[in-house]
Amino acid sequence: MLMNRVLGRCSCLYHYAVPSLTATTTSTITVVPRRSVKHGAAKSITVWEPHVKGSKRYEVSGKGPPKKRLDQMKFGFKTLKREIASWKEEQLEKLRCDPLASFVHGDYETVWKFDSNESMERWIVTTDKDHGLGTTEAQLVLSPARKALFNGTLAIDTPNDGIHTKSGFAGIRSNRAMRSFHRPSYFDWNTYTHLLMRVRGDGRSYVVVLHTDGYFDLTWQDQYNYVLFTRGGPYWQLVRIPFSKFFLSFKGRIQDKQCPIPLDRISAVGISCMDKNPGPFQLEIDFIGVYFDANHTEKFAYEMYKTKPFVAGY
């Protein structure tokens, strides 16, 4: 399946590249080695993507490790202690050997509980302003009710650079699922049927994003999305979204060919505000988890049709 996706997306690249290359008889299509890739070069085409976000300008770098040698040693010993404790907990969990043999209707698991500043440090806030694409402001703070409060001001004014024509984005995303010693991992939610959330919104429509980025750069931008409708007002709402309703997108574009979400390959979860309505927004979150509904048997909600190769999707 991955090879079909490579061929399908490469065919789109070839379709758009050929007209400009056939203008002269001397132009050729070359695959550039990894160390000599020069983005923006007209005569070089490569399917290798060096940046997770598609471009270096879209990367949001964190604080990172210290630069001084002594500070690096202190940072290393502190990190080692934390990672050993995490590895010990993983081994104890294996030795307990107490997974649920069978689920009953109504079983759920709380994955993220927002009740302290420490719980919110596992999430990242991103806006178009971080990438130089707009002026949206957003933050994730602890509300007076000791819940996570995602709020800010959405702005849809585009930068005057002659390149970007759309703006107005703010989102939060959980840190990637990791094991001890910074080994990538995934959430395995195959047993569950719904994403469970307890939220209190402002009446806006938000987008829930399930990230399934894998090892290959072709899958780094794969996301499954569904709309989170909020009622507004002072009352909390318990939201259950079936996993079968999530639809596939790539770099923000909904794909023609859809497929069921791989529930054993969830790397992160995000919530975005991008409804093109400028002004203040706020979404209060109590917890995010997964839920099992024994009456829900739907695996995939969207009907698909067979198409000729390289016509739609991959």
Disulfide bonds with the S-S distance in Angstrom:
none
